[in-house]
Amino acid sequence: MSSSTLEPQAHSRAHSSSFGLLVAAAGVVYGDIGTSPLYTLKEVFAGHYGVQVNAEGVLGILSLVLWSLLWVVSLKYVLFMLRADNDGEGGVMALTALARRATAAYPRLSGLLVLLGLFGTALFYGDSMITPAISVLSAVEGLDVALPGLGHWVVPVTVVLLIGLFLIQKHGTARIGILFGPVMVIWFVVLGILGIHGIVQRPEVLQAVNPWWAFNFFLAHPGIGVTILGAVVLALTGAEALYADMGHFGRKPIAHAWFSLVLPGLVLNYFGQGALLLSNPAAARNPFYLLAPEWALIPMIGLATLATIIASQAVISGAFSLSHQAIQLGYIPRMQIQHTSSAAQGQIYVGVVNWALMTCVVLLVIGFGSSGALAAAYGVAVTTTMLIDTLLVSSVMLLLWRVPRWLAVPLLLGFLFVDSLFFTANVPKIFQGGAFPVIAGVILFVLMTTWKSGKRILIDRLDETALPLRGFVESICLQPPHRVEGTAIFLSASPDAVPHALLHNLLHNQVLHQQVVLLTVVTRDTPRIDDHQRFEVSRYDGGFYRVLLHFGFMEEPNVPEALQNCRVEGLDFTPMRTTYFLSRETVIPTRGLGMSLWREGLFAFLHKNANSSMRYFQLPVNRVIELGTQVEI
């Protein structure tokens, strides 16, 4: 077959693959921001902001929404932030690792940026609780529009849908996930069609493309000022998700989906709702559903419910993925991670996170009762995360990429200015229900910093009483104990000290294996590690080996599988001849050492209930011996 025949086929396959990624990205990445038309203009005009439903008010708000989407999402996230990838991975955790690398020469700045990144991570969990609640509530509220008198069923129906969504998580979403992309493509197309239908009725709404209307709004509504941005930001919720999901789809499919499908659908629908408000100010009670023809209300409620469930699923999956990264980087205790797909490595389930999210989401729905009430809580976490992203990427841009200051500084100042305006507008929300994501973020931030500090203190305490490795090996060679056949692997957090499990085994059993491997698992700040960088092996006298096993923060630390690929002369990792020795520490809080007593008590509780090293490193149950020790911190 000639090359001219092959090339069109290859091009066709590449085009098909790109189109498939675009559809998938529309389903997973843009579910959150794609459902924001359900409640954004409703909150602006039917909320407590006092915006007048007239030409100045409607065109001003539409202009603010349009130019916010263009500046924050299109310019900042799609064209700029997507380039700040950590070996193809995005999200606040990956960006924090990049910022730490960029500021390695400035320890204080590096520590501050890591704390900011941790707080941004904590706020993501708060956002993960609010997004399913407000999205599904706003979709089901269409019942009150289509069938007046059924408003009292909105909360129960929403609770049932959300509980059902969380219950299926442990079974995986691979099968229903196939529908995510097509359903969301239909959703964005329908958004655009409804918008065009409204615009045709009042084409003068297109004047809002002129940014003058955004400035004119503040002149016409002097009492509202910046606070209206607290409602406008609802149109931007989910912008961080497109950056976080970069590793799953790549930069180009996410960008293409945004500019070719998502942005046009959103803008047309917002302008269509604005046209409806110009014709009928009373439609402010629910402009999204009232934009649809009466015969289409019930199908729209069904489609909107599906879209919001997909948006919720994307956020829940994001929380699982973020938890996995945080565990790998040592910021939260080890938890059992269940893979729900044999084909897709990224599809995981974390039971503790799932049930905690479900409990909080259901309580939010019952406690707030409507999307309008929840809108007060929404936006605080989003704007804070947006601001943190800008601060983190500033260090990367200036110190790692070394972009010329004349170009970088004006752009970064523009991002900071807009992010600060949105953040300032949302600060009053903290006293109107918005305290929830802040409190949740602070609690999770305290948990993460306590765990990280506690682990460091625990390792320091163990190192204080540990023997140096080289001196220990020399003493063993001078007075060798009885040796038995096989390989003993002692896991240790410190590469330069003798593991306590080795000392206890030698003290009580008075024997050593023919081969003794001191293994330290190192998690790097890159997503994945190449096979040729996986191992560092040092050989000592007396059959001792020091092995450093490197994993990326997106990888599963399967130690037995990795060791099978370690080809070093003299080392034998045959499963039935290999025994793993672990040290399990019992932490005892002590006044006057380490952290404050209450944080030490919290760390001791977390340490006691963390998943065992045996499960985390996927060690064979019948080849593991655990030896305990007590440690005061």
N, C-alpha and C positions, 0 to 999 in steps of 0.2 A: 504493500500500500504506500502511496506517495506521501511525502511530508505535507503537501498541500491539502490532502484529504484529512490527515491527522490534526492539523492546526485548527480547523473549524470545530472538530469534535472536542479538542482540549479547551478551546475558548468557550464552547457551549457548556462544558462541565464546570468551568470556573465561574461562568455567569450564573449557572444554576445554583452553585454553592454560595456565591455572594448574595443572591436573592434569598436563599434559605436563611442565611445569617441575618439579613436585613429584617425578614419577617419574624425570626426568633427574637431579635433585639427589640422589635416593636412590642412583642408580647411580654418580655421579662423586664427590660430596662425602663420602658416608658409607661408602665402600668400606673404608677403613682401620679406622675405629672399629667398623664393622659386622662385621669378621672377628675382632675381639679375643676373643669368647667361645671361639674355638678353643683359645686357649692361656692365658688369664688365670688361671682357677681351677686349671688343671692345674699352672701354675707355682707358685701359692700353696701348694697342698697336696702336690704331688709334688716341689717344689723343695727348697731347703736352708734354709728359714726355720723349720722345726720347729713349724709350726702343727698342732695336734691336730685330727683329723677327728672332732669331737664337736659337741654342740649349741652350746657357747660359741664354738668356733672357726668353724664353718660360718655360724652366724647373725651372728657378729661381722664376718666377712669380707664377707658379703652386704650387711650394713648399710653398711660402709665403701664398697663398690662403688656401691651405690645413691646414697648421699648425696654421693659424689664426682662421679657423673654429674650429679646435680641442681645441685650448687654450681659445679663447674668448667665443664661443658658447657652446661647449661640456663641458668644465671644469668649466668656470666661471658661465655661466648662467644655464645650464641644471643640472649639478651636485652640484653646490654651491648656486647660487642665489635663485633657486626654493625652497631651504630650509628656506630662510628668508621670510616666509609668515606671514601675519598679520591675524591670525585666518582663514587661507586658501586663503586670498586675496594677490595679488602681485601688482607690479607697483610702480612707483616712489612716488605716493601719499601715498600708504599704507606703503612703506618703510620709508618715512619721518615721519609718525606717530610712527613707531617702533623706529626710531632713536631719536625722541623727548622723548619717554618713557625711552630709554636707558640712555640718558644724562640729566635726570630730576634733578640730583644733581649738574649739571654744567650749570647754566642758560645761560652764554655767549656762550658756545659751542653749547648748544641746539638751541639758536637763530640763530647761524651761519648755522647749519645744516638745519634748517627749511627754511632759505633763499636759500640755495643750492637746496633743494628739490623743492621749488617754481620755481626757475630758470629752473630746469630740466623739471618741468611740463610745463612751458611756451615754452621751446624748443620742447616739444612733439607736440605742436600745429603747430610749424614751420615745423616739419617733416611730419605732417598730410597734409600739403599743398603741399609739394614737392613729396611725395610718389605717389599719384595718377597721377600727371603730368608726372614724369619721367617714371613710369611703363607703362602706357597706350601709351605714345609716343613711347617708345622703341618697344612695340609690333606692333603698326601700321606702324612703319618704315620698317617692313618687306615687305610692298607693293612695296617699291622702289627696293627691291631685287628680288621679284617674278615678278613684272610687271614694268620694268624700264620705266620712263617717268611719273609715277603717284606720284612722290615724293612731288609735290605741294599739293596733297590732304591729306598728313599726318596730318598737323595741323588742318584743318577743321574737318576731321573725328574724331580726338582725342577730339576736343572741343565738338562735338555733343554727343559722347559716355559719356563723363564726365558730361555734363549737364543732360543727361538722367539719369545717376546714381544718381545725387543729387536730381532730381525731384521725384524719387520713394521713397526716404527716409521716407517721412511722411506717406507713406502707409505701412511701415514695410517691413522687408526682410524675414519673416518667410517662405513664400512659396518658393522663389528662394533660400533661405538659405539652403534648403534641398539638393540642388545640389552642394553646395560649396565643401563639403568633397569629394564626388566621382570625381568631375572635377579635384580637386587638386591631388587626388591620381593618376588619369590618367596622369596628368601633370608630376608628379615626376617619374612615370614609364617610360613615353616617354623620359624624360631627361636622365634617366639611359640607355635606349636602344640606343638613339642617341650617348651617350658617349661611350658605348661599341663598337658601329659601328666604331667610330673614332679611339679608342684605338687599335682595331684589325689591323688597317692599319699601325699604327706606335707604336708598343708595347713598344718601348724604352722610351715613355713618362712616363711610370710608375716609372722611376728613380726619378721623382720629389717627391716621397714619402720620400726619404732621405732628412732630414733637411739641409744637407750640401749644397744642391743647393740654398737654401734661403740665406745662408751666402755667397756662391760663387757669387750670383747675385750682392751683394754690391761691391765685388772685381772687377767684370767685368764691372760694371756701376758706377764708382766712382763719376761721376758728378751728378748722380740722388740722391744718398743717401736716407735719410728717406722720401723724398717727394713722392716716389712711393707708400708709404703706404696710401697716400691720395686717390689713385685709388683702391688699394687692399681693403680698408675698404668698398667699395661698395658691396663686397661679404658678409659683415656682417650686412648690413642694415636690420632692423627687428628683431635683436637679443633681443632687449628690449621688443618686443611684446610678446614673449613667456613667459616672467616673468609677464607682465601686465595681460595676459589672464589666469593666473593660477587659479583664482577664478571660472572661467567658466568650466574648464575641469579637474582640479586637476594636481598634479605634475607628477604622473606616466603616464597617457596617453600622456602628452606633451613630457616626456622623451622617452617613447617607440616610439612615432611617429618620433622623431628626429633620434634616432639611427637605427631604422629598415627601415625607408622610406626616410626621407628628406635628411639626411647627405649622404647616399649612392648615391641618385639621383643627388645631387649637385656635389659631388666629381667626379663621373663618367662623368658628362656633362662637367665640367671644364677641365678634362683631355682629353676628346674627342675633345673639341675645341682646346686644346694645340696640340694634334696630328695633327689636320687639319692645324694649323699654321706651324708646322714643314714641312708638305708636300707642303703647298701653302701659303707662306708669304703674298700674295696679299689678302687672305681671312680676313686679319685684319680689313677690313672695316666693316664687320659684321659676325664674326665667328660663332655666334649662328645659324643664319638662313642658312648660307652656309654649316653648318655641316649636315643639313637635305638633303635628296635626292630631286632632282628638282620636282618630282611628288608630294612630300609631303609638298611643301612650302605653298600653300594656306591653307590646313588644319592646318599646324603649326601656321600660322598667326591667324587663328580663335581660336585655342586652347590657344595661347599666350595672345590674347586679352581677352578671358574669364578669364584666370588666373590673369591677371593684374587688371581686374575689381574686381575680388574677393579680391585681395590684397588691392585695394583701399577701398572696402567696409569694410574690417576688420579695416583699419586705421580710417575711418570715424566713425564706431561704437565705436572704442576706444576713439575717441575724445568726443563723447556723454557721454560715461561712465565716463571719467575723469572729464568732466564738472559737472556731477552729484555729484561726490565725492567732488570736489572743492567747490560746492555750499553748500553741507552739512557741510563741515569743515569751512565755512565762509571766503573763499579766493576770491570768485567772487560773484557778485550780483545774487540774485535769478532770475531764468529764468523759463519760462513755460516749463514743461517736459511732453511730451506726450508718453503714453505707446502704443506700436504698436503691442503688443501680449498679449492676455489674459492668455496664458499658460506660457510664459517665462518672468519673472519679469525683467530680464536684458536688454530686447529689448526696447529701449527708443529712442525718437526723440527730439532733442533740435533745434528748428527752427532757432534761432539767430546764433548758431554755424554752422548749415548746410549752410545757405546762405552766411555767412562770408567765410567759407571754399571754397564754390563753386566759389565765386568771385575771391578769391586769386588764386585758382588752374587754372581757365581759363586765368587769367592775366599772370600766369607763363608760361603756354603753348604758348600763343601768343607772350609773350615777349622774351622767350628763343628760341622757335622754334624747338629745337631738344633735344634728350636725352643727347647727348654729351655736349651741352651747359649747360644743367641742372645739369649734373654730377659735375660741378664745385661748384654748390651750395649745392649739396648733400654731406653729410659726416660731415659737421661742427656740425650740431645739434646732429647727431648720436654719434660722438665721445665725445662730451661734456656730453651728457646724460650717456654714458658708464662710464666716469670718475666720474660723480656725484654719480652714483649707487655704485661704489667701495668705495667712501668716506663715503657714508651713511651706507653701510653694514659693514664697518670697525668698526664704533661705536657700532653697534648692536652685532657684533662678540666679541668684546673685553669687552664691558660693560654690555650687556644683557645676552649673552650666556656664557660669561666668559670662552671662549676657552683658553687653555694654550698658553701663548705668544710664546713659542718655536715653536708651530705649526701655530698659526694664523699670526704672523708677517711676516715670509718668504712668505707665500701664498699671503697675502695682498700686500706685496711689489712687488711680481711678477705681480699681477693684475694691480697695479698702474703704474709699469714700462711700460707694454705693452700698457695700455690705454693712458699713457702720450705720447708714441711714435706716436700712431695714432692721438691723438689730435694735437701734434706739426706738424705733416705732413699736417694737414688740415687747420692750421692757415693761410698759404698763400692763401687758397681758398677764404678767406673773401674779398680779393681784386680782385677776379676773378669771382664774382657773388655770392659767398657764404655769402655775407653780409645780404642777404635777411632773412634767418632763424634767424640770430643773431639779426637783427633789430626787426623782429617779436617777438622774444623771449624777448628782452629788453622791448618792448612796453607792452607786456602781463605781464611781471614781474612787471613793474611800476603800471599797473592797479591792479594787485592782491595785492601788498603790500600797495597801496593807499587805496584800499577797506578795507583790514584787519585793517590798522592803523586808518582809518576814523571811522570804526564801534567801535573800542575800545575807541576812543576819544569821540564819540557820547554817548556811555554808561556812560563814566566818567562824562560828562557834565550833563546827566540826573540824575546820582546818587548824584551830588553835591546839587541839589535842592530837592531830594527825602526825604521823611520822613522814619525813621526806622519803620519796620513793627510792632514790638512788642509794641512800644509806641503808634502807631496809633490805634492798636486794643484795647488797654487799654482805650484810650480816647473815642473810639466809645462805649465801654461798659458803661462808666460813663455818656455819653450824647448820648443815642441811637437815630438815626434818624428814620424816618418812614420806616418799612420793608415791602416788597412786596413778593409775592410767587415766587418760582422758584429758579434757580441756575444761578449766574452770574460768568462767567469765564473771568478773566482779564489776558491777556498775558503780560509777563514782561521778559526782558532780565536779570534783576538782581533779585536773589532769596531773598535778604535781605531787599529790599526797596519796598515802596508802589508804584504800577504802576501809572503813570500820568493819565491814562484813568480813574482809580478809583477815583482819586481826582477831575478830571473834572466832572465826572458823579455825584459825591456827591455834588459838588459845584452848578451845574446847575439844577439837578433834585431833589436834597435833599432827595433821597431815597436810600435804599440798599435792595438787595435781601435777602431772608432768608438764603441762602447759598452763600458764596462768596469764590470763588476759585482763588487763585493767582498762575497762571501756568507759569512755565519756562521750555522751551524745550531745552534739553542739547544734543549736538552731541558729542559722545565719539570717541576716536581714534581707535576703533575696528569696524570691518565691520558690525556686527550685535549684538543685545542685547537679552539675554534670557528673557523670559516673567517674570520670578521671579525677574529680575533686572530692569524691565521697570519703576517701580514707586517708588518714595519716597514721602510719605505723612506725613505732620505734621499738627496736629489739634490745633487750637487756640480757645480762648473764643469767644462768640458772633457769632458763625456760620462761622468762618473764617478757611480756609484750605490752606496750602501751598503745592503744588504738583510739584515735579520735574519729568518730563517725558523724559526718556532717549531713544535715537535712535543711531544706528550705522551709519557710513558714507556711507554705501551701502543701507540703508533702506529708504523707503518713509515715511516722517513724516505725517501720517494721524492721526491727533489729535482726531477727534470725534470717530473714530474706536478704537483707543487705550484707550480712556476714558471709553468706554463701557466695557472694560475688567478690569477696576479698581474697585475691590470689596472692598470698605471701608464702614463700618457701618455709616449711616447718610448721605452719599453722594449720590445724585441722579442726574444722567446725562441723564435723559430721554430727547430725542432730542427736543420735543415741549415745554419743560419746561426749556430749557437751552439757555442762550444768551451769545454770545461772544463779549467782548469789546476789541477793538484794539486801540492803540495809533499810529497815523501816523505823523511822525516828518517832518517838513520842515527845511532843513539844510541851515544855513546862514553862508557863509565863512566870517571870521573875521581876519584882519591882526594882527599878534602878538600872536595869540593863536594856539595851536595844530601844524599842518603841515604848510608848505609854502603855500602861498595864491593860487598858481596855482593848487596844489594838493587838497586843500580844495574845490576849484571850480570843479575839476574833480570828487571828491567824491560826492559833492552835485548833480552833473549831474547824476552820476551812481545811487545814492540813489533815486532820483526822478523817474528814469526810471526802477528801479528794480521791479520785480514781487511782487505783494502785499502779505502780510502775509496771507490774507484770502485764496488766491489760493494755496500758498505754503503749508500751513498746512491743506488744503482741508476742510475748514470750510464751513458749509451750508450758502449760500448767504443770505437767508431770516432770519438768526438768528445772524447776525453780525452788530455791531454798531461801527463805527470808529470815534474817537475824535482826532482832530488835535492839534499840538503844534509846536511852532517855537523854534529852538535850535541853538545858536551860537557856532561854534567850532573853 
